[in-house]
Amino acid sequence: MVYDLDMIKSFYSAYKGKMEHVRSVLKRPLTLAEKILYTHLYDEANLKDYKRGEDYVNFRPDRVAMQDATAQMALLQFMNAGKEQAAVPSTVHCDHLIQAYKGAGEDIATAKKTNEEVYDFLRDVSSRFGIGFWKPGAGIIHQVVLENYAFPGGMMVGTDSHTPNAGGLGMVAIGVGGADAVDVMTGMEWELKMPKLIGVHLTGQLNGWTAPKDVILKLAGLLTVKGGTNAIIEYFGPGTASISATGKATICNMGAEVGATTSLFPYDDRMATYLRATGREEVVKLADAVEADLRQDEEILEAPENYYDRVIEIDLSELEPYINGPFTPDAATPISEFAEKVLLNGYPRKMEVGLIGSCTNSSYQDLSRAASIAREALEKDIAVAAPLIVNPGSEQIRATAERDGMITLFQQNGATIMANACGPCIGQWKRHTDDPNRKNSIVTSFNRNFAKRADGNPNTYAFVASPEIVMALTIAGDLCFNPLKDRLMTHDGEKVKLSEPVGDELPVYGFVSGAEGYIPPAGANVEINVDPQSKRLQLLTPFPAWNGEDLLNMPLLIKTQGKCTTDHISMAGPWLRFRGHLENISDNMLMGAVNAFNGETNSVWNRLTNMYGPVSGTAKMYKSEGISSIVVAEENYGEGSSREHAAMEPRFLNVKVILAKSFARIHETNLKKQGMLAVTFKDKADYDRIQEHDLLSVIGLREFAPGRDLEVVVHHEDGTKESFAVQHTYNEQQIGWFRAGSALNAR
Ligand code: F3S
């Protein structure tokens, strides 16, 4: 057993008493999110009814999870915190650094060689500070957390934006930057703005080709990529019971795509069944004893509009399969309209690769339903038109799928079985392609489809769908194929329809654990080595404190146009290898962002040379001359991942301010934690005033206070100047981080 039963026992034994205290103060019906949040307050004695969307609140999460690409920076910061041991159960998962190329065996062997120094560092730091370590190949962080650690009513943070996956087991699980994880691991309070609540009322039942994934694909279309910002999405209603625990996890996982703080489902039999199947009968007994408080109060179900900030209705019986994309996960299209959209927009119709798996969609149920389609293709002698790639979510899933014949079935359909790791989902895909300049389409069961995310190629049109739909489209090799109505040709020339997918929710003969992937911590005697010459790891030097002055005459480094996600700010793929080395990874800063003045990426005007050059090179030159700079951006800046490198890189390269139309939640917090100034236009039209050769000043920092606007003065090249107000969301504590140079400095 790798989970901490003692912690879970003490959690549940205290839960009832905590709930009574919450009820005695709030005196009103409570949503599930409120029950979990209010029972995890850092300062229970001063409990009050916090204003959603306004009040900052300090919490005490139960556990922390970190993936290898973000854990490096998190642990480098934790090492500077002066603690002997992580204050809460914490784990590290080696899933991001394995490149998908030839298949699991060879790829893991290669990863172990190329990342040896990083894996050793993560293992040793984990071991030294009491943190559990999951080896490369053991599985993807969120799948491993679901299989081992998530529990109903709990609260966790994870240094990955898809941490909300654990909401499938009724947990408030929130994606954060490494500095936030360090707060929790040092036993400090962890701060979050009290989220608003979006209630999603599910009625009806999933059926036929429709899968849990389609719930969130549809919702992404309704809410868009920022519609869930600073909100928890809470599902309720009779339809929840028709979705397995792993299906619920898929839905919660992709809540990240609408910017939600997290998503969660009420505790039910499907969760209990999953907990039992994964060896946690004890947790079921403990949860059953408090089950009424692991769900919304009955009064909420009667009049949800009185308790949620917004209520959305979805009838599962009417829900169609969806295909979302390209380039953004909220471009949602029901499959009945998708072929028309493909033709209308001229998307490359040929489906070139199908990819199944990732943390989002590699449960036993996902694989078994996709496998039922693969089986039918074999039985009916239908040729599979496109290559198939399968990334199992964990060694347990892989070993069980292998025992039950699914892996063989996929292979008989031409699949390459990659490592139990992120692979193509994070750009770790050494894809064979005849011509990278040719537009091409892929369909994945992953969660994100930003440009270049899967294979680094801007000409790849990536679409997101359920594993069932990915499998059907892979067989057809045609984006316009709709398995609900279209037919495929067998080897004998007969036209046949594929049957609706079927599959087991859980393995009839139980899970097989597969190869051992967990290393428990050894304790204080473990030695940690970081070679000063290393290109992969670099100990951190604290950022300098604010000098007490306004920020004057900063050159505009880049005014970005359109979407600027953390992938645009700090690209993944080949850059993942520098995630433990701030100086080296800073060379990728904003290289994917589009310069609003020339429409190009990684090409900005340098006022010292009067030439165009890469963003990071330009910032570096300014830094070497002691010049600070500023970045201007549009909506939802920093959307996507929790990687704090996207905040640390500009900080390291002397960018002092990010001025945007709006920010994504995790990224805005990351900027604040690293001592950056993250401000938004009061009037978004002021974005248009910024010219390429401008110098910008931010005035009013000596009076920097919560709720008080700052002023930006823009000095144009022709000698004229204009000014406008900008706003911010810093509270007193966060202003302290800015003054100290970072949250770590302010401890
Ligand atoms: Fe990994 Fe992709 Fe999930 S990068 S953690 S599989 S979103």
Boltz pocket constraint, residues with backbone or C-beta under 6 A from the ligand:
constraints:
  - pocket:
      binder: B
      contacts: [[A, 95], [A, 140], [A, 141], [A, 142], [A, 160], [A, 162], [A, 358], [A, 359], [A, 360], [A, 421], [A, 422], [A, 425], [A, 426], [A, 446], [A, 447]]
      max_distance: 6.0
